[in-house]
Amino acid sequence: MNVAPRRAAVLGHPVAHSLSPVLHTAAYRALGLEGWDYAVHDVTEETLAGFLGDIERAPGRDWAGLSLTMPLKQAVIPLLDHVEPLAAAVGAVNTVLFAAVGGVVTTTGTNTDVHGIVAALREGLGTGPGERPVAEAVVLGGGATAASALAALAELGCPSARVFVRSLDRIGPLREAVARMGVSPSFEVFDDAATTAALVRADAVVSTTPKYAADVWAKLLTDGAVLADGALLTDGVAVPEGSVPPDGSAVPDGTATSSDVPHGVLLDVVYDPRPTALQSAWTALGAPAVGGERMLLHQAAEQVRLMTGRAAPLEAMDQALRAALLTPAR
C-alpha cells in the first residue's frame, strides 16, 4: 500500500533529549513509509499557538501528527478543535492528529500515555487468563502523569488507588481529573511508614515522581529486608544468609519476611537512570518491575498507529529503543 509522505514531530521544552524520533523513525522504516519525517522542535507554552497556527494555515495537509511532552500537555487543550474523551477526562493531551477536509485543517487531541501505562503494567502482570488482578494499587506523585496512571489502573479494574503526594495543597488539577474520570482514589501525604506499608501491600505501583525522588522508598523497602536469594540488606548492603553484617552486628530478630516485602508489579515512569534505585530494590526483593522505557515504547506505538493508520511494528521499535538506551549519551 502506497502512503503519501507525511510529517510528524515531537514538541516540548526542553526536548533535545527525546527518544521519540528513535521510535517513530524506526517504525517508518519497518513499515516502508518512504519520505515520512519525524522532527524535534523546542516549543514553549508561549510559542505553541503560533506553531500550530503555521501548520493549519499552510502546510498542514502533509502533517500526520505531533507528540507532545512537558510542558505542553495541558497548554495545548484550548488550542485544539477536538479533544477525545479520555484525554479530556485525564486533562492531558500527548498526541495531536491533523485532518484536512475541504481545504480546512482540523486538530484532534488524544492521550496515548494511558495506553502506554496499561501495556507496561501488563508486561509485569502477565496477560490473558494468567493476568494477575489489581485489587490494591499505589500511585506515587500527583502531577499530570498521575492522572494517566489512575485512568490506566481503572482500565485494569482498580478504580480506588492510594495516591501519595508531597502536599495536598498542590493537587487541584489531579482532583479535578479524578472527578471527571469518575474514579475514587485516596490522597495521602508521603509518610515513611504508611507509604512503605502501602507499597508492600499493593498489587500494582506506578511511580510518577521525578528522577531520584523515589530513592527514599528504595532504601526504606530494602534496609533490614530479606532478598530473594536469602541475603539481608542492611544500610543498602547485601549480607549473605548466615553471615554477619559489615558493622559486626547480629542479624536482627524480626527481619522482614516475604509478607513484608513487595509482591506486586512496579512501573517507574523514569527511564534515566535505568534501572532506577526503586526498580533495583523492587527486583532485589523478588517482585517484578517495569521501567519507564516500556511505557515510552507502548505510548509511541499507539501514536504510530494513530498517525499512520497501520499497526505499529513493536519489535522494530523496541530494538531501536534498546540500542539508543545503550549509547553513552543516554
Secondary structure, 3 states (H helix, E strand, C coil): CCCCCCEEEEEECCCCCCCHHHHHHHHHHHHCCCCCEEEEEECCHHHHHHHHHHHHHCHHHHEEEEEECCCHHHHCHHHCCEECHHHHHHCCCCEEEEEEECCEEEEEEECCHHHHHHHHHHHHHCCHHHCCCCCCEEEECCCHHHHHHHHHHHHCCCCCCEEEECCHHHCHHHHHHHHHHCCCCEEEECCHHHHHHHHHHCCEEEECCCCCCCHHHHHHHHCCEECCCCCEEECCEEECCCCCCCCCCCCCCCCECHHHCCCCEEEECCCCCCCCHHHHHHHHCCCCEEEHHHHHHHHHHHHHHHHHCCCCCHHHHHHHHHHHHHCCCC
